[in-house]
């Protein structure tokens, strides 16, 4: 299957799933609204409004997916994939708004209570709604995780929250019918707080995604392994990945190769690495940088081991790579990866520079401060 067909298939799955969500939520909203109005139950009416907001969320998912599938152009050369994150953010805001609105209405009913009037038929409808929402939530979330759609995942979680709301409403109704004790306003308030918490977590997650998160550990390790499997590559480092949507990821990497390789060989190797990574991980490497390593100098190898020992003894230094030593020109160069947890990363880097320079005062030492961007 080509990338174009995969993208079209993903878009089709998201749209179909969203349409199912819209249909189910409109159906439930109509029945719950009727039951809530007849029974005089604020909890059931709010539940119906929640279903309408879910239908709106599914509609936003469809619109976001369609816009995200637009082809790259001069203004947005990396495509429109991040619109999906924007649509997921809007859905998070809708969930948060629904929770706040529900809480406000619940508090009003606690202050000025009204006596509901439930019937067996209304309870059956609410119970059926619970089952439908549980099944819908699981289905939508599983599809969202399968096609990597945050909008569907959020919609699925929202549907699950609605099932909890409906369950609580059902419990309150049964309790009222048998004991005359009306607790639905209090239950609605508690559930509203849970929904608000869920909305905040969804929104926080989306903001974090748009800001740019650390590369998934498993993915970075797999990509580095794929890069290192190319002939002539001793190691892969400095993997940077940029997320332009759930199915649009670009990046760059540095590889360590023998200092005997020619420009022609490096060109062939670059294209081989790019091809391997895209075919296996669907990640476009836009740049492959090179570190050379000494191949015929025993003295350089001894210096490397000595410096590696020196550097490893310094706190917060995670790794050193890209080492090269020219004993004739008296130069040493390498990268030092400093942990983000270090109180002062620049201070650690200066400590590394000072320690190496002290051990090799006759050498011109160049050390690059590197970041721990991927595992």
Residue frames as qw, qx, qy, qz and C-alpha x, y, z in Angstrom:
[[0.000, 0.888, 0.460, 0.000, 0.00, 0.00, 0.00],
 [0.406, 0.472, -0.031, 0.782, 1.41, 3.44, -0.92],
 [0.189, -0.192, -0.455, 0.849, 1.72, 6.31, 1.54],
 [0.304, -0.058, -0.196, -0.930, -1.06, 8.15, -0.29],
 [0.614, -0.257, -0.644, -0.379, -3.40, 5.18, 0.01],
 [0.474, -0.246, -0.695, 0.481, -2.49, 4.71, 3.68],
 [0.004, -0.092, -0.235, 0.968, -3.34, 8.37, 4.36],
 [0.474, -0.119, -0.378, -0.786, -6.63, 8.11, 2.49],
 [0.613, -0.255, -0.746, -0.051, -7.51, 4.90, 4.36],
 [0.312, -0.211, -0.583, 0.720, -6.73, 6.53, 7.72],
 [0.200, 0.023, 0.008, -0.979, -8.86, 9.55, 6.84],
 [0.563, -0.176, -0.574, -0.569, -11.75, 7.32, 5.77],
 [0.533, -0.263, -0.765, 0.249, -11.62, 5.32, 9.01],
 [0.140, -0.176, -0.423, 0.878, -11.67, 8.49, 11.14],
 [0.348, -0.025, -0.203, -0.915, -14.58, 9.99, 9.19],
 [0.602, -0.217, -0.689, -0.340, -16.65, 6.78, 9.32],
 [0.448, -0.261, -0.710, 0.476, -16.03, 6.38, 13.04],
 [0.006, 0.125, 0.239, -0.963, -17.00, 10.01, 13.65],
 [0.461, -0.124, -0.418, -0.773, -20.22, 9.63, 11.66],
 [0.582, -0.293, -0.759, 0.002, -21.16, 6.63, 13.79],
 [0.299, -0.235, -0.536, 0.754, -20.51, 8.77, 16.87],
 [0.204, 0.000, -0.062, -0.977, -22.68, 11.61, 15.56],
 [0.560, -0.215, -0.597, -0.533, -25.58, 9.29, 14.76],
 [0.553, -0.296, -0.737, 0.252, -25.42, 7.52, 18.14],
 [0.207, -0.197, -0.412, 0.865, -25.18, 10.75, 20.12],
 [0.313, -0.076, -0.205, -0.924, -28.04, 12.49, 18.30],
 [0.604, -0.271, -0.687, -0.300, -30.22, 9.44, 18.87],
 [0.500, -0.314, -0.653, 0.474, -29.38, 9.36, 22.58],
 [0.064, -0.047, -0.184, 0.980, -29.74, 13.13, 22.99],
 [0.428, -0.232, -0.398, -0.778, -33.28, 13.08, 21.57],
 [0.661, -0.362, -0.651, -0.094, -34.45, 10.30, 23.89],
 [0.478, -0.243, -0.523, 0.662, -32.71, 11.65, 27.00],
 [0.053, -0.098, 0.023, -0.993, -34.01, 15.16, 26.43],
 [0.552, -0.334, -0.468, -0.604, -37.54, 13.84, 26.20],
 [0.678, -0.345, -0.620, 0.192, -37.11, 11.74, 29.36],
 [0.367, -0.093, -0.366, 0.850, -35.49, 14.61, 31.27],
 [0.212, -0.200, -0.107, -0.951, -38.18, 17.12, 30.39],
 [0.652, -0.359, -0.516, -0.424, -41.03, 14.72, 31.19],
 [0.717, -0.340, -0.530, 0.299, -39.44, 13.58, 34.47],
 [0.192, -0.955, 0.026, -0.226, -38.29, 17.05, 35.41],
 [0.844, -0.377, 0.098, 0.367, -34.74, 15.74, 35.91],
 [0.097, 0.937, -0.286, -0.176, -31.90, 18.25, 35.48],
 [0.488, -0.454, 0.709, 0.230, -29.37, 15.41, 35.50],
 [0.646, 0.327, 0.666, 0.181, -31.01, 13.67, 32.54],
 [0.375, 0.914, 0.148, -0.047, -31.40, 16.94, 30.60],
 [0.139, -0.845, 0.476, 0.202, -27.71, 17.75, 31.16],
 [0.619, -0.140, 0.743, 0.214, -26.89, 14.23, 30.04],
 [0.605, 0.641, 0.463, 0.094, -28.76, 14.91, 26.79],
 [0.154, 0.971, -0.155, -0.101, -26.85, 18.17, 26.31],
 [0.452, -0.574, 0.643, 0.229, -23.66, 16.20, 26.85],
 [0.687, 0.239, 0.656, 0.202, -24.64, 13.90, 24.01],
 [0.429, 0.884, 0.182, 0.034, -25.13, 16.92, 21.75],
 [0.128, -0.884, 0.422, 0.155, -21.65, 18.17, 22.66],
 [0.624, -0.229, 0.711, 0.229, -20.28, 14.73, 21.78],
 [0.636, 0.594, 0.470, 0.147, -21.95, 14.93, 18.38],
 [0.166, 0.979, -0.114, -0.044, -20.33, 18.34, 17.94],
 [0.443, -0.642, 0.591, 0.207, -16.97, 16.82, 18.89],
 [0.696, 0.141, 0.662, 0.239, -17.34, 14.15, 16.23],
 [0.470, 0.843, 0.249, 0.084, -18.23, 16.81, 13.65],
 [0.094, -0.927, 0.345, 0.116, -15.12, 18.78, 14.62],
 [0.632, -0.322, 0.664, 0.238, -13.07, 15.60, 14.23],
 [0.672, 0.495, 0.509, 0.213, -14.34, 15.15, 10.67],
 [0.256, 0.965, 0.014, 0.052, -13.64, 18.78, 9.75],
 [0.344, -0.796, 0.475, 0.147, -10.18, 18.64, 11.36],
 [0.711, -0.082, 0.649, 0.258, -9.29, 15.40, 9.56],
 [0.586, 0.697, 0.370, 0.183, -10.41, 16.79, 6.21],
 [0.084, 0.983, -0.158, 0.025, -8.41, 20.00, 6.65],
 [0.532, -0.625, 0.547, 0.166, -5.36, 18.08, 7.89],
 [0.771, 0.158, 0.564, 0.249, -5.32, 16.01, 4.70],
 [0.394, 0.909, -0.007, -0.134, -4.71, 19.09, 2.52],
 [0.843, 0.275, -0.017, 0.462, -1.57, 18.84, 0.42],
 [0.481, -0.516, -0.009, 0.709, 1.52, 20.87, 1.38],
 [0.398, 0.844, 0.245, 0.263, 1.79, 24.25, -0.33],
 [0.443, 0.536, -0.200, 0.690, 4.14, 27.22, -0.45],
 [0.331, -0.686, 0.177, -0.623, 2.75, 28.73, 2.76],
 [0.731, -0.423, 0.459, -0.275, 2.75, 25.44, 4.68],
 [0.491, 0.518, -0.676, -0.183, 5.42, 23.24, 3.07],
 [0.006, -0.200, 0.942, -0.270, 5.16, 20.64, 5.85],
 [0.312, -0.355, -0.825, -0.309, 1.44, 20.12, 5.32],
 [0.409, -0.467, 0.024, -0.783, -1.57, 20.71, 7.55],
 [0.625, -0.142, -0.765, 0.062, -1.35, 17.64, 9.79],
 [0.197, -0.037, -0.608, 0.768, -1.16, 19.64, 13.01],
 [0.450, -0.244, -0.152, -0.846, -4.76, 20.77, 12.46],
 [0.707, -0.267, -0.643, -0.122, -5.72, 17.41, 13.99],
 [0.433, -0.157, -0.577, 0.675, -4.07, 18.53, 17.23],
 [0.147, -0.086, 0.071, -0.983, -6.03, 21.77, 17.04],
 [0.625, -0.254, -0.441, -0.592, -9.32, 19.90, 16.57],
 [0.660, -0.244, -0.671, 0.234, -8.45, 17.62, 19.50],
 [0.208, -0.032, -0.398, 0.893, -7.78, 20.75, 21.57],
 [0.392, -0.190, -0.163, -0.885, -11.20, 22.17, 20.66],
 [0.711, -0.279, -0.601, -0.235, -12.82, 18.91, 21.73],
 [0.506, -0.147, -0.608, 0.594, -10.96, 19.13, 25.04],
 [0.067, -0.061, 0.175, -0.980, -12.31, 22.65, 25.53],
 [0.585, -0.245, -0.409, -0.656, -15.85, 21.40, 24.77],
 [0.684, -0.261, -0.667, 0.140, -15.47, 18.67, 27.39],
 [0.314, -0.090, -0.453, 0.829, -14.18, 21.23, 29.89],
 [0.273, -0.142, -0.075, -0.948, -17.04, 23.62, 29.09],
 [0.662, -0.287, -0.566, -0.399, -19.59, 20.83, 29.45],
 [0.588, -0.227, -0.651, 0.423, -18.17, 19.96, 32.85],
 [0.108, -0.035, -0.292, 0.950, -18.24, 23.56, 34.08],
 [0.437, -0.191, -0.287, -0.831, -21.79, 24.10, 32.77],
 [0.684, -0.283, -0.660, -0.130, -22.96, 20.88, 34.39],
 [0.443, -0.169, -0.586, 0.657, -21.39, 21.89, 37.70],
 [0.115, -0.069, 0.089, -0.987, -23.07, 25.30, 37.64],
 [0.598, -0.230, -0.409, -0.649, -26.49, 23.78, 36.93],
 [0.656, -0.220, -0.704, 0.158, -25.97, 21.12, 39.60],
 [0.248, -0.085, -0.477, 0.839, -25.14, 23.73, 42.22],
 [0.345, -0.149, -0.116, -0.920, -28.28, 25.67, 41.27],
 [0.709, -0.251, -0.537, -0.382, -30.38, 22.53, 41.82],
 [0.536, -0.155, -0.671, 0.489, -28.70, 21.88, 45.15],
 [0.016, -0.028, -0.288, 0.957, -29.61, 25.40, 46.28],
 [0.571, 0.159, 0.106, -0.798, -33.13, 25.26, 44.80],
 [0.192, -0.059, 0.974, 0.107, -34.05, 21.54, 44.58],
 [0.648, 0.128, -0.204, -0.722, -36.85, 20.20, 42.38],
 [0.645, -0.091, 0.726, -0.221, -38.55, 16.85, 42.86],
 [0.220, 0.282, -0.746, -0.562, -38.09, 14.61, 39.78],
 [0.780, 0.131, 0.362, -0.493, -40.74, 12.21, 38.52],
 [0.052, 0.386, -0.859, -0.332, -39.22, 9.07, 37.00],
 [0.888, 0.125, 0.078, -0.436, -40.98, 6.20, 35.28],
 [0.812, -0.162, 0.536, 0.165, -39.81, 2.67, 34.51],
 [0.707, 0.625, 0.238, 0.228, -39.63, 3.52, 30.81],
 [0.112, 0.954, -0.236, 0.146, -37.38, 6.51, 31.48],
 [0.552, -0.618, 0.559, 0.031, -35.03, 4.35, 33.54],
 [0.847, 0.188, 0.460, 0.186, -34.88, 1.72, 30.79],
 [0.512, 0.829, 0.044, 0.220, -33.96, 4.44, 28.28],
 [0.173, -0.890, 0.411, -0.098, -31.23, 5.76, 30.58],
 [0.749, -0.328, 0.570, 0.081, -29.87, 2.23, 31.13],
 [0.793, 0.469, 0.322, 0.218, -29.83, 1.60, 27.38],
 [0.252, 0.942, -0.145, 0.165, -27.97, 4.88, 26.96],
 [0.488, -0.709, 0.509, 0.023, -25.31, 3.73, 29.42],
 [0.822, 0.009, 0.535, 0.193, -24.70, 0.54, 27.46],
 [0.613, 0.733, 0.194, 0.221, -24.56, 2.38, 24.14],
 [0.018, 0.957, -0.264, 0.122, -22.11, 4.99, 25.46],
 [0.644, -0.522, 0.548, 0.109, -19.81, 2.36, 26.98],
 [0.793, 0.242, 0.494, 0.263, -19.69, 0.43, 23.72],
 [0.424, 0.874, 0.104, 0.214, -19.33, 3.62, 21.66],
 [0.246, -0.908, 0.338, 0.001, -16.58, 4.96, 23.90],
 [0.709, -0.331, 0.582, 0.220, -14.53, 1.78, 23.71],
 [0.722, 0.477, 0.431, 0.258, -15.00, 1.51, 19.96],
 [0.275, 0.946, 0.001, 0.173, -14.11, 5.12, 19.17],
 [0.370, -0.822, 0.430, 0.051, -11.09, 5.15, 21.51],
 [0.777, -0.138, 0.564, 0.243, -9.75, 1.85, 20.13],
 [0.630, 0.650, 0.302, 0.298, -10.04, 3.13, 16.56],
 [0.011, 0.986, -0.138, 0.095, -8.38, 6.40, 17.61],
 [0.552, -0.627, 0.528, 0.152, -5.44, 4.53, 19.13],
 [0.800, 0.177, 0.516, 0.249, -5.20, 2.30, 16.07],
 [0.521, 0.684, 0.259, 0.440, -4.98, 5.18, 13.56],
 [0.476, -0.184, -0.192, 0.838, -3.19, 7.57, 15.99],
 [0.071, -0.615, -0.328, -0.714, -6.01, 10.13, 16.13],
 [0.141, -0.054, -0.585, 0.797, -6.05, 12.23, 19.31],
 [0.432, -0.082, -0.073, -0.895, -9.46, 13.61, 18.35],
 [0.745, -0.148, -0.554, -0.341, -11.01, 10.12, 18.30],
 [0.510, -0.062, -0.717, 0.471, -9.23, 9.12, 21.51],
 [0.060, -0.010, 0.369, -0.927, -10.56, 12.23, 23.26],
 [0.597, -0.100, -0.260, -0.753, -14.06, 11.61, 21.88],
 [0.701, -0.104, -0.704, -0.046, -13.90, 8.02, 23.11],
 [0.321, -0.072, -0.647, 0.688, -12.84, 9.12, 26.59],
 [0.291, -0.053, 0.111, -0.949, -15.61, 11.71, 26.60],
 [0.691, -0.139, -0.493, -0.511, -18.16, 9.01, 25.71],
 [0.587, -0.126, -0.739, 0.305, -16.91, 6.92, 28.62],
 [0.045, -0.012, -0.434, 0.900, -17.34, 9.93, 30.93],
 [0.511, -0.102, -0.187, -0.833, -20.91, 10.26, 29.67],
 [0.688, -0.157, -0.693, -0.146, -21.57, 6.62, 30.50],
 [0.358, -0.112, -0.663, 0.648, -20.44, 7.35, 34.06],
 [0.226, -0.025, 0.134, -0.964, -22.78, 10.36, 34.21],
 [0.651, -0.118, -0.433, -0.612, -25.71, 8.29, 32.96],
 [0.606, -0.127, -0.765, 0.179, -24.92, 5.49, 35.42],
 [0.148, -0.083, -0.539, 0.825, -24.90, 7.95, 38.30],
 [0.421, -0.041, -0.091, -0.902, -28.18, 9.44, 37.10],
 [0.684, -0.126, -0.639, -0.328, -29.68, 5.96, 36.92],
 [0.460, -0.134, -0.738, 0.475, -28.51, 5.13, 40.46],
 [0.073, 0.043, 0.318, -0.944, -29.95, 8.42, 41.74],
 [0.549, -0.084, -0.333, -0.762, -33.27, 7.73, 40.01],
 [0.666, -0.170, -0.724, -0.054, -33.59, 4.22, 41.44],
 [0.315, -0.102, -0.625, 0.707, -32.64, 5.49, 44.90],
 [0.255, -0.017, 0.102, -0.961, -35.29, 8.23, 44.68],
 [0.628, -0.130, -0.513, -0.571, -38.01, 5.82, 43.52],
 [0.691, -0.220, -0.682, 0.096, -37.42, 3.44, 46.45],
 [0.465, -0.320, -0.504, 0.653, -36.49, 5.85, 49.25],
 [0.005, 0.931, 0.355, 0.084, -37.75, 9.26, 48.17],
 [0.465, -0.689, 0.147, 0.536, -34.25, 10.64, 48.71],
 [0.592, 0.790, 0.094, 0.127, -33.18, 12.93, 45.86],
 [0.587, -0.591, 0.287, 0.473, -29.39, 12.98, 45.40],
 [0.718, 0.498, 0.335, 0.353, -29.14, 13.53, 41.66],
 [0.144, 0.970, -0.069, 0.186, -28.01, 17.16, 41.97],
 [0.498, -0.736, 0.454, 0.068, -25.20, 16.15, 44.33],
 [0.805, 0.017, 0.523, 0.280, -24.16, 13.25, 42.10],
 [0.546, 0.765, 0.216, 0.266, -24.27, 15.52, 39.07],
 [0.108, -0.961, 0.248, -0.056, -21.96, 17.97, 40.87],
 [0.661, -0.476, 0.551, 0.184, -19.44, 15.25, 41.71],
 [0.754, 0.320, 0.490, 0.298, -19.51, 13.91, 38.16],
 [0.315, 0.939, 0.063, 0.122, -19.13, 17.43, 36.79],
 [0.326, -0.834, 0.434, 0.101, -15.89, 17.79, 38.74],
 [0.738, -0.117, 0.613, 0.258, -14.66, 14.50, 37.26],
 [0.609, 0.666, 0.359, 0.238, -15.49, 15.76, 33.75],
 [0.039, 0.987, -0.157, 0.021, -13.68, 19.05, 34.40],
 [0.547, -0.588, 0.562, 0.196, -10.61, 17.11, 35.54],
 [0.739, 0.218, 0.575, 0.274, -10.76, 14.96, 32.40],
 [0.425, 0.871, 0.196, 0.151, -11.09, 18.05, 30.19],
 [0.186, -0.920, 0.337, 0.080, -8.11, 19.73, 31.84],
 [0.659, -0.329, 0.629, 0.251, -5.99, 16.59, 31.36],
 [0.674, 0.509, 0.474, 0.250, -6.98, 16.33, 27.69],
 [0.222, 0.970, 0.022, 0.093, -6.23, 20.01, 27.10],
 [0.404, -0.779, 0.455, 0.153, -2.90, 19.78, 28.90],
 [0.739, -0.042, 0.609, 0.286, -1.92, 16.77, 26.80],
 [0.568, 0.702, 0.353, 0.245, -2.77, 18.54, 23.54],
 [0.005, -0.986, 0.169, -0.006, -0.89, 21.70, 24.50],
 [0.579, -0.550, 0.559, 0.222, 2.12, 19.54, 25.35],
 [0.735, 0.276, 0.545, 0.294, 1.90, 17.81, 21.95],
 [0.394, 0.877, 0.185, 0.203, 1.75, 21.14, 20.11],
 [0.253, -0.909, 0.320, 0.091, 4.68, 22.54, 22.10],
 [0.622, 0.536, -0.570, 0.041, 6.78, 19.54, 21.09],
 [0.813, -0.492, 0.259, -0.175, 7.40, 16.50, 23.27],
 [0.263, -0.532, 0.791, 0.148, 10.33, 14.15, 23.66],
 [0.578, 0.256, -0.646, -0.428, 10.45, 11.43, 21.04],
 [0.922, -0.231, 0.051, -0.305, 8.78, 8.19, 22.07],
 [0.406, -0.614, 0.675, 0.050, 11.50, 6.00, 23.57],
 [0.758, 0.108, 0.639, 0.073, 10.62, 2.84, 21.65],
 [0.611, 0.771, 0.175, 0.031, 10.39, 4.70, 18.33],
 [0.066, 0.911, -0.405, -0.032, 13.73, 6.48, 18.79],
 [0.532, -0.427, 0.728, 0.071, 15.48, 3.24, 19.71],
 [0.763, 0.352, 0.539, 0.049, 13.95, 1.45, 16.72],
 [0.470, 0.882, -0.019, 0.008, 14.97, 4.21, 14.31],
 [0.147, -0.810, 0.566, 0.045, 18.51, 4.32, 15.67],
 [0.682, -0.156, 0.711, 0.068, 18.74, 0.54, 15.32],
 [0.711, 0.610, 0.347, 0.045, 17.57, 0.79, 11.71],
 [0.237, 0.937, -0.258, -0.002, 20.13, 3.52, 10.98],
 [0.367, -0.650, 0.665, 0.023, 22.92, 1.55, 12.68],
 [0.822, 0.103, 0.560, 0.016, 22.07, -1.51, 10.58],
 [0.595, 0.798, -0.081, -0.055, 23.31, 0.26, 7.42],
 [0.892, 0.080, -0.033, 0.444, 26.71, -0.94, 6.25],
 [0.463, 0.422, -0.144, 0.766, 29.58, 1.17, 7.57],
 [0.328, -0.714, 0.018, -0.618, 27.64, 2.80, 10.42],
 [0.401, 0.109, -0.761, 0.499, 29.16, 2.35, 13.87],
 [0.118, -0.456, -0.694, 0.545, 26.45, 4.19, 15.78],
 [0.010, -0.650, -0.455, -0.608, 23.51, 6.58, 15.49],
 [0.307, -0.381, -0.459, 0.741, 23.24, 9.73, 17.61],
 [0.056, 0.305, 0.044, -0.950, 21.47, 13.10, 17.90],
 [0.035, 0.417, 0.825, 0.380, 18.14, 11.88, 16.56],
 [0.187, 0.262, 0.236, -0.917, 15.77, 14.84, 16.21],
 [0.078, 0.421, 0.848, 0.314, 12.16, 14.22, 15.19],
 [0.184, 0.140, 0.093, -0.968, 9.65, 16.95, 14.33],
 [0.215, 0.413, 0.879, -0.100, 5.96, 16.12, 14.49],
 [0.181, 0.113, -0.245, -0.946, 3.82, 17.77, 11.80],
 [0.749, -0.029, -0.132, -0.648, 0.79, 15.60, 12.45],
 [0.823, -0.244, 0.461, -0.226, -0.02, 12.03, 13.54],
 [0.891, 0.213, 0.349, 0.199, 1.28, 10.57, 10.26],
 [0.490, 0.796, -0.074, 0.347, 3.81, 13.24, 9.31],
 [0.636, -0.718, 0.156, 0.234, 7.17, 13.06, 11.04],
 [0.623, 0.689, -0.218, 0.301, 10.49, 14.44, 9.82],
 [0.667, -0.717, 0.144, 0.145, 13.89, 14.42, 11.42],
 [0.442, 0.743, -0.479, 0.151, 17.65, 14.28, 11.29],
 [0.911, -0.391, 0.093, 0.088, 20.36, 12.05, 12.70],
 [0.093, 0.796, -0.597, -0.039, 24.13, 11.84, 13.07],
 [1.000, -0.005, -0.019, 0.013, 26.00, 8.63, 12.30],
 [0.362, -0.730, 0.543, 0.203, 29.53, 7.56, 13.09],
 [0.896, 0.443, 0.012, 0.015, 31.49, 6.21, 10.13],
 [0.797, -0.181, 0.156, 0.554, 35.14, 5.35, 9.34],
 [0.049, -0.828, 0.121, 0.545, 37.37, 8.30, 8.49],
 [0.325, -0.210, 0.727, 0.567, 38.33, 6.52, 5.28],
 [0.419, 0.595, 0.686, 0.002, 34.94, 6.89, 3.56],
 [0.227, 0.071, 0.360, 0.902, 34.76, 9.08, 0.45],
 [0.327, 0.226, 0.131, -0.908, 32.13, 11.70, -0.38],
 [0.543, 0.081, -0.613, -0.569, 30.62, 9.32, -2.93],
 [0.408, -0.139, -0.889, 0.153, 30.34, 6.56, -0.35],
 [0.024, 0.242, 0.556, -0.795, 28.79, 8.96, 2.16],
 [0.435, 0.155, -0.197, -0.865, 26.21, 10.05, -0.43],
 [0.561, -0.035, -0.768, -0.306, 25.23, 6.44, -1.13],
 [0.291, -0.176, -0.817, 0.466, 25.06, 5.74, 2.62],
 [0.200, 0.156, 0.274, -0.928, 22.86, 8.80, 3.24],
 [0.572, 0.076, -0.373, -0.726, 20.30, 7.72, 0.65],
 [0.523, -0.060, -0.850, -0.011, 20.35, 4.15, 1.96],
 [0.122, -0.174, -0.698, 0.684, 19.66, 5.33, 5.54],
 [0.358, 0.155, 0.063, -0.919, 16.84, 7.66, 4.44],
 [0.600, 0.041, -0.603, -0.524, 15.24, 4.87, 2.42],
 [0.418, -0.092, -0.875, 0.227, 15.48, 2.32, 5.24],
 [0.008, 0.188, 0.572, -0.798, 13.99, 4.64, 7.88],
 [0.458, 0.143, -0.088, -0.873, 11.10, 5.81, 5.72],
 [0.589, 0.021, -0.718, -0.371, 10.22, 2.30, 4.59],
 [0.461, -0.161, -0.827, 0.278, 10.25, 0.86, 8.11],
 [0.204, -0.417, -0.574, 0.675, 9.09, 3.77, 10.28],
 [0.160, 0.786, 0.495, 0.334, 7.41, 6.20, 7.87],
 [0.318, -0.846, -0.030, 0.427, 9.75, 8.96, 9.09],
 [0.612, 0.722, 0.037, 0.321, 11.40, 11.27, 6.56],
 [0.621, -0.506, 0.045, 0.597, 15.00, 12.02, 7.49],
 [0.356, 0.929, 0.089, 0.038, 15.73, 15.43, 5.98],
 [0.190, 0.828, -0.495, 0.182, 19.40, 15.39, 7.01],
 [0.954, -0.219, -0.089, 0.184, 22.06, 12.82, 7.90],
 [0.002, 0.906, -0.405, 0.122, 25.20, 14.21, 9.53],
 [0.903, 0.155, -0.349, 0.196, 28.49, 12.35, 10.00],
 [0.461, -0.788, 0.407, -0.015, 31.00, 11.80, 12.75],
 [0.717, 0.469, -0.510, 0.070, 34.29, 10.25, 11.68],
 [0.770, -0.587, 0.246, -0.037, 36.17, 7.82, 13.89],
 [0.009, -0.715, 0.684, 0.147, 39.83, 6.91, 13.87],
 [0.963, 0.165, -0.069, -0.204, 40.60, 3.70, 12.04],
 [0.863, 0.256, -0.253, 0.354, 44.40, 3.29, 12.05],
 [0.126, 0.638, -0.396, 0.648, 45.75, 5.01, 15.14],
 [0.655, -0.309, -0.655, 0.215, 46.30, 3.05, 18.34],
 [0.253, -0.040, -0.376, 0.891, 47.30, 6.18, 20.23],
 [0.355, -0.218, -0.167, -0.894, 43.96, 7.81, 19.38],
 [0.694, -0.317, -0.598, -0.247, 42.15, 4.76, 20.68],
 [0.540, -0.217, -0.581, 0.569, 43.99, 5.00, 24.00],
 [0.007, 0.052, -0.150, 0.987, 43.20, 8.72, 24.27],
 [0.516, -0.300, -0.428, -0.678, 39.55, 7.96, 23.56],
 [0.687, -0.348, -0.634, 0.074, 39.37, 5.42, 26.39],
 [0.388, -0.136, -0.434, 0.802, 41.11, 7.82, 28.78],
 [0.175, -0.117, -0.040, -0.977, 38.78, 10.72, 27.93],
 [0.597, -0.335, -0.570, -0.455, 35.72, 8.48, 28.12],
 [0.592, -0.320, -0.626, 0.393, 36.77, 7.57, 31.68],
 [0.182, -0.062, -0.242, 0.951, 37.30, 11.23, 32.60],
 [0.341, -0.190, -0.274, -0.879, 33.95, 12.31, 31.19],
 [0.616, -0.336, -0.677, -0.223, 32.00, 9.42, 32.74],
 [0.466, -0.270, -0.599, 0.592, 33.12, 10.52, 36.21],
 [0.052, -0.029, 0.078, -0.995, 31.45, 13.93, 35.82],
 [0.246, 0.426, 0.757, -0.431, 27.90, 14.14, 37.16],
 [0.459, 0.661, 0.294, -0.515, 25.01, 14.65, 34.70],
 [0.248, 0.519, -0.628, -0.524, 27.04, 13.65, 31.62],
 [0.870, 0.130, 0.324, -0.349, 24.97, 10.94, 29.96],
 [0.870, 0.261, 0.334, 0.251, 27.12, 10.14, 26.95],
 [0.044, -0.716, 0.390, 0.577, 30.02, 11.23, 24.75],
 [0.760, 0.350, 0.521, 0.165, 30.06, 10.50, 21.03],
 [0.493, 0.858, 0.045, 0.134, 31.46, 11.73, 17.74],
 [0.538, -0.721, 0.305, 0.311, 34.99, 11.39, 19.12],
 [0.788, 0.536, -0.013, 0.303, 37.91, 12.08, 16.80],
 [0.498, -0.769, 0.230, 0.328, 41.54, 12.65, 17.67],
 [0.688, 0.671, -0.130, 0.244, 44.25, 13.83, 15.28],
 [0.757, -0.530, 0.026, 0.381, 47.56, 13.12, 17.00],
 [0.590, 0.217, 0.194, 0.753, 49.57, 14.91, 14.33],
 [0.011, 0.632, 0.193, 0.750, 47.57, 18.13, 14.39],
 [0.198, -0.087, -0.672, 0.708, 47.01, 17.77, 18.12],
 [0.436, -0.159, -0.075, -0.883, 43.22, 18.17, 17.99],
 [0.015, -0.221, -0.952, 0.211, 40.44, 16.43, 19.90],
 [0.409, -0.063, -0.101, -0.905, 36.74, 16.85, 19.24],
 [0.190, -0.271, -0.943, -0.024, 33.59, 15.17, 20.48],
 [0.418, -0.500, -0.214, -0.728, 30.04, 15.83, 21.76],
 [0.108, -0.021, -0.829, 0.548, 29.04, 15.58, 25.41],
 [0.413, -0.504, -0.566, -0.504, 25.37, 14.84, 26.16],
 [0.033, 0.106, -0.593, 0.797, 24.33, 16.59, 29.38],
 [0.132, -0.490, -0.858, 0.079, 21.18, 15.62, 31.26],
 [0.143, -0.642, -0.276, -0.701, 18.33, 18.17, 31.33],
 [0.656, -0.668, -0.350, 0.010, 18.13, 17.50, 35.08],
 [0.603, 0.000, -0.214, 0.769, 21.49, 19.18, 35.63],
 [0.160, -0.795, -0.346, 0.472, 21.08, 22.41, 37.65],
 [0.148, 0.851, -0.229, -0.450, 23.34, 24.23, 35.17],
 [0.907, 0.312, 0.245, 0.141, 24.05, 22.40, 31.91],
 [0.435, 0.833, -0.209, 0.272, 26.56, 25.01, 30.77],
 [0.370, -0.747, 0.515, -0.202, 28.47, 24.63, 34.03],
 [0.885, -0.098, 0.455, 0.024, 28.68, 20.86, 33.46],
 [0.755, 0.615, 0.073, 0.215, 29.93, 21.46, 29.91],
 [0.108, 0.884, -0.370, 0.265, 32.62, 23.85, 31.19],
 [0.657, -0.525, 0.528, -0.119, 33.65, 21.22, 33.74],
 [0.914, 0.218, 0.317, 0.128, 34.03, 18.65, 30.97],
 [0.524, 0.801, -0.108, 0.267, 36.08, 21.06, 28.84],
 [0.196, -0.836, 0.453, -0.239, 38.35, 21.92, 31.78],
 [0.808, -0.326, 0.489, -0.049, 38.90, 18.28, 32.78],
 [0.870, 0.378, 0.233, 0.215, 39.81, 17.15, 29.25],
 [0.355, 0.867, -0.182, 0.298, 42.00, 20.19, 28.59],
 [0.434, -0.750, 0.472, -0.163, 43.83, 19.62, 31.86],
 [0.872, -0.121, 0.467, 0.079, 44.52, 15.99, 30.90],
 [0.695, 0.317, 0.393, 0.512, 45.68, 16.97, 27.40],
 [0.115, -0.828, -0.062, 0.546, 47.13, 20.50, 27.60],
 [0.247, -0.346, 0.573, 0.701, 48.99, 20.16, 24.30],
 [0.193, 0.373, 0.824, 0.381, 45.80, 19.50, 22.33],
 [0.269, -0.023, -0.099, -0.958, 43.25, 21.86, 20.88],
 [0.071, 0.280, 0.937, -0.197, 40.06, 20.51, 22.45],
 [0.367, -0.069, -0.231, -0.898, 36.64, 21.18, 20.93],
 [0.011, 0.244, 0.941, -0.235, 33.64, 19.84, 22.85],
 [0.314, -0.298, -0.385, -0.815, 30.05, 20.43, 21.74],
 [0.308, 0.037, 0.678, -0.666, 27.33, 20.64, 24.39],
 [0.322, -0.119, -0.782, -0.520, 24.66, 18.16, 23.28],
 [0.550, -0.166, 0.281, -0.769, 21.09, 17.67, 24.51],
 [0.207, 0.030, 0.972, -0.109, 19.39, 14.48, 25.56],
 [0.475, 0.189, -0.161, -0.844, 16.66, 14.73, 22.91],
 [0.869, 0.077, -0.282, -0.400, 16.01, 11.02, 22.40],
 [0.769, -0.415, 0.480, -0.081, 16.76, 7.64, 23.96]]
